[in-house]
Amino acid sequence: MPATSPVRFVAHFTVVDPDRYRVYEKGFFPILKAHGGRFLTFDDDVTVLEGEHAAGRTVLLEFDSDEALRAWWESPEYRELAEHRHASTTTHAVYVVHSPPGR
C-alpha cells in the first residue's frame, strides 16, 4: 500500500462530562486542521444494523496518509488536548481504516 493512501479515523465514545468535553471540542478543530486532517461527519444516533452498540457519538475523520494521521495523533498538542477527552468520555473504539491497495 502506498504511504500516501488516504486513511479514515473512526472513533466511538460516550460523553460523560459535557462541560469538559466542550473544552476538548473547542481545541480539536484547530489541531486537526494544522495536521491536514478533515472532519467528515459525526452522528450521535447511528443506525445499528447488527450487534451491540453503546450509546454515544461516532466521529469520522480523513487524512491523506497513515503518516499524517499518526503525526496528528501523536503530536504533543493533541496528546495534551486528549486528556480532556479521556476525562470527559468513555471511549468504546478507535479505528484506522486504510484505503484498499491499488489494482
Secondary structure as UniProt FT lines:
FT   TURN            3..4
FT   STRAND          7..15
FT   HELIX           18..34
FT   TURN            35..36
FT   STRAND          38..43
FT   STRAND          57..63
FT   HELIX           66..74
FT   HELIX           76..88
FT   STRAND          89..98
//
